Amino acid sequence: MGSIQNSILVLVVLFTVLSCTSKKGADKVNLSVIASSDKDWTGIAISRESRMFVNYPKWSDNVPVSVAEIVGGKPVAYPNLKWNSRKEEEAFVAVQSVVIDDKNRLWILDTRNPQFRGVNKGGPKLFQFNLETDSKENVYSFPQGVFQPDSYFNDVRIDTEYEIAYITDSGNGALVVLDLKTGNSRRLLDQHISTQSEVDYLVCDGIKWENTVHSDGIALTPDKQFLYYIALTGHTLYRVSTKALNNDTLKDNELAPKVEKVCTIPATDGMMFDKEGNLWLGGLEDNSINLLKKDGTLEKVVKDDIIRWADSFAFDKEGNVYFTTSQIHLPINQRKEYQVIKLSR
């Protein structure tokens, strides 16, 4: 999209601003370490049967496994070592997130962009696995144009009512909408202000982390009416109605005015709605976990040194919150074990 078109989109976008007031958490919070690893993980997913899955992004040469199930507190290659070999045609290459939807299906988002060196031939992949058989049921590919050479498909949410997948591209800023019934996909809000980084660094735990990461965190409301999203290097939370996103007759300049600014929040990586419609998110700059309530109140649930870059979130059937720590802001020699932490209150 040309610079003139970009300018037009910025000018025409209309924002509906919702109030967002802050308060400190009053409830007692318990943090417990569920699993640890000496390798960096990002995504986490928990099934109805309490099976837990994590993924390891291909950010270095020292990543022996892409997807694992936590069994007895230890990661085990999922579904097997062959899928994690990177040598097979359909093996995992550079997985960024794992998600389990309302139908208990496991989704694995493969950027196919190892070490941020550019997207491999064939483009990103979205895999669907059956947890009863631990086998692949579907794999979705994306045409060039929907992905770009430097795309990094980051996170995904599944609308199980209409069978739609929503994906963020943090490589150059866009939303991707995939029809799971037809396999057709569209790239939306490409280079739009809401999908772009706001700053070129964050100060996390006193450390200046210099980077520019576009649309990253994504969350779908329980009623599937709105998609929320935010740039990793930014503080402005946006949302857009799924009705607008799924209207394939709308061009980007017609979709842009339907984007709404929600409020300013702490810098976060992943985020996720609970069943009550409250939005859980991290606090990268001060080692915290925060909660944006339905009434617009922003609550700092807990702040603790153990929370070293809360990356992705998942819930168990009792409603407890789980998140991974990826310590992205820390130099390698200052990192401790990577953890899955359970938050209960």
Solvent accessible surface area in square Angstrom, and as a share of the most:
residue,aa,sasa,rsa
1,M,95,0.42
2,G,39,0.37
3,S,85,0.55
4,I,135,0.69
5,Q,102,0.45
6,N,39,0.20
7,S,61,0.39
8,I,81,0.41
9,L,5,0.02
10,V,67,0.38
11,L,147,0.73
12,V,57,0.33
13,V,15,0.09
14,L,120,0.60
15,F,78,0.33
16,T,68,0.40
17,V,103,0.59
18,L,67,0.33
19,S,87,0.56
20,C,34,0.21
21,T,89,0.52
22,S,90,0.58
23,K,98,0.41
24,K,172,0.73
25,G,28,0.26
26,A,98,0.76
27,D,87,0.45
28,K,164,0.69
29,V,32,0.18
30,N,77,0.40
31,L,47,0.23
32,S,51,0.33
33,V,63,0.36
34,I,64,0.32
35,A,5,0.04
36,S,33,0.21
37,S,10,0.07
38,D,107,0.56
39,K,45,0.19
40,D,26,0.13
41,W,0,0.00
42,T,1,0.01
43,G,1,0.01
44,I,5,0.03
45,A,3,0.02
46,I,18,0.09
47,S,5,0.03
48,R,143,0.52
49,E,105,0.47
50,S,64,0.41
51,R,57,0.21
52,M,18,0.08
53,F,0,0.00
54,V,0,0.00
55,N,0,0.00
56,Y,10,0.04
57,P,3,0.02
58,K,28,0.12
59,W,70,0.25
60,S,47,0.30
61,D,117,0.61
62,N,100,0.51
63,V,13,0.07
64,P,86,0.54
65,V,30,0.17
66,S,0,0.00
67,V,0,0.00
68,A,1,0.01
69,E,25,0.11
70,I,20,0.10
71,V,84,0.48
72,G,79,0.76
73,G,28,0.27
74,K,136,0.58
75,P,51,0.32
76,V,78,0.45
77,A,20,0.16
78,Y,7,0.03
79,P,29,0.18
80,N,69,0.35
81,L,134,0.67
82,K,129,0.55
83,W,43,0.15
84,N,5,0.02
85,S,39,0.25
86,R,67,0.24
87,K,182,0.77
88,E,82,0.37
89,E,172,0.77
90,E,63,0.28
91,A,2,0.01
92,F,0,0.00
93,V,23,0.13
94,A,1,0.01
95,V,0,0.00
96,Q,13,0.06
97,S,5,0.03
98,V,3,0.02
99,V,13,0.08
100,I,32,0.16
101,D,15,0.08
102,D,88,0.46
103,K,101,0.43
104,N,21,0.11
105,R,40,0.15
106,L,0,0.00
107,W,1,0.00
108,I,0,0.00
109,L,0,0.00
110,D,0,0.00
111,T,0,0.00
112,R,22,0.08
113,N,5,0.03
114,P,28,0.17
115,Q,40,0.18
116,F,118,0.49
117,R,185,0.67
118,G,24,0.23
119,V,26,0.15
120,N,60,0.31
121,K,207,0.88
122,G,44,0.43
123,G,0,0.00
124,P,0,0.00
125,K,39,0.17
126,L,0,0.00
127,F,0,0.00
128,Q,9,0.04
129,F,0,0.00
130,N,38,0.20
131,L,13,0.07
132,E,165,0.74
133,T,89,0.52
134,D,53,0.28
135,S,49,0.32
136,K,71,0.30
137,E,86,0.39
138,N,61,0.31
139,V,51,0.29
140,Y,25,0.10
141,S,55,0.36
142,F,7,0.03
143,P,77,0.48
144,Q,159,0.71
145,G,48,0.46
146,V,13,0.08
147,F,18,0.07
148,Q,50,0.22
149,P,112,0.71
150,D,78,0.40
151,S,0,0.00
152,Y,10,0.04
153,F,0,0.00
154,N,12,0.06
155,D,11,0.06
156,V,0,0.00
157,R,22,0.08
158,I,12,0.06
159,D,1,0.01
160,T,15,0.09
161,E,116,0.52
162,Y,127,0.48
163,E,32,0.14
164,I,15,0.08
165,A,0,0.00
166,Y,1,0.00
167,I,1,0.00
168,T,0,0.00
169,D,0,0.00
170,S,7,0.05
171,G,28,0.27
172,N,15,0.08
173,G,0,0.00
174,A,0,0.00
175,L,3,0.01
176,V,0,0.00
177,V,6,0.03
178,L,0,0.00
179,D,34,0.18
180,L,13,0.07
181,K,137,0.58
182,T,87,0.50
183,G,29,0.28
184,N,103,0.53
185,S,17,0.11
186,R,64,0.23
187,R,34,0.12
188,L,12,0.06
189,L,0,0.00
190,D,18,0.09
191,Q,64,0.28
192,H,1,0.00
193,I,67,0.34
194,S,1,0.01
195,T,0,0.00
196,Q,36,0.16
197,S,24,0.16
198,E,79,0.35
199,V,59,0.34
200,D,89,0.46
201,Y,91,0.35
202,L,3,0.02
203,V,70,0.40
204,C,0,0.00
205,D,77,0.40
206,G,69,0.66
207,I,49,0.25
208,K,113,0.48
209,W,32,0.11
210,E,129,0.58
211,N,66,0.34
212,T,68,0.40
213,V,22,0.13
214,H,30,0.13
215,S,0,0.00
216,D,5,0.02
217,G,0,0.00
218,I,0,0.00
219,A,1,0.00
220,L,19,0.09
221,T,15,0.09
222,P,59,0.37
223,D,86,0.44
224,K,32,0.13
225,Q,97,0.43
226,F,50,0.21
227,L,1,0.00
228,Y,19,0.07
229,Y,0,0.00
230,I,0,0.00
231,A,4,0.03
232,L,8,0.04
233,T,0,0.00
234,G,1,0.01
235,H,50,0.22
236,T,16,0.10
237,L,0,0.00
238,Y,14,0.05
239,R,42,0.15
240,V,0,0.00
241,S,30,0.19
242,T,9,0.05
243,K,172,0.73
244,A,7,0.06
245,L,1,0.00
246,N,54,0.28
247,N,59,0.30
248,D,102,0.53
249,T,103,0.60
250,L,36,0.18
251,K,143,0.60
252,D,25,0.13
253,N,81,0.41
254,E,81,0.36
255,L,3,0.02
256,A,0,0.00
257,P,44,0.28
258,K,93,0.39
259,V,0,0.00
260,E,33,0.15
261,K,62,0.26
262,V,6,0.04
263,C,9,0.05
264,T,85,0.49
265,I,4,0.02
266,P,30,0.19
267,A,0,0.00
268,T,0,0.00
269,D,9,0.05
270,G,3,0.03
271,M,1,0.00
272,M,36,0.16
273,F,25,0.11
274,D,20,0.10
275,K,180,0.76
276,E,107,0.48
277,G,15,0.14
278,N,26,0.13
279,L,1,0.00
280,W,16,0.06
281,L,0,0.00
282,G,0,0.00
283,G,2,0.02
284,L,2,0.01
285,E,56,0.25
286,D,40,0.21
287,N,7,0.04
288,S,0,0.00
289,I,0,0.00
290,N,2,0.01
291,L,4,0.02
292,L,13,0.06
293,K,58,0.25
294,K,148,0.63
295,D,108,0.56
296,G,15,0.14
297,T,24,0.14
298,L,15,0.08
299,E,5,0.02
300,K,65,0.28
301,V,10,0.06
302,V,24,0.14
303,K,124,0.53
304,D,59,0.31
305,D,114,0.59
306,I,45,0.23
307,I,1,0.01
308,R,28,0.10
309,W,2,0.01
310,A,2,0.01
311,D,3,0.02
312,S,18,0.11
313,F,3,0.01
314,A,4,0.03
315,F,42,0.18
316,D,19,0.10
317,K,139,0.59
318,E,123,0.55
319,G,48,0.46
320,N,29,0.15
321,V,3,0.02
322,Y,19,0.07
323,F,0,0.00
324,T,0,0.00
325,T,0,0.00
326,S,0,0.00
327,Q,0,0.00
328,I,30,0.15
329,H,8,0.03
330,L,18,0.09
331,P,59,0.37
332,I,133,0.67
333,N,139,0.71
334,Q,101,0.45
335,R,55,0.20
336,K,138,0.59
337,E,94,0.42
338,Y,17,0.06
339,Q,25,0.11
340,V,0,0.00
341,I,0,0.00
342,K,52,0.22
343,L,2,0.01
344,S,30,0.19
345,R,113,0.41
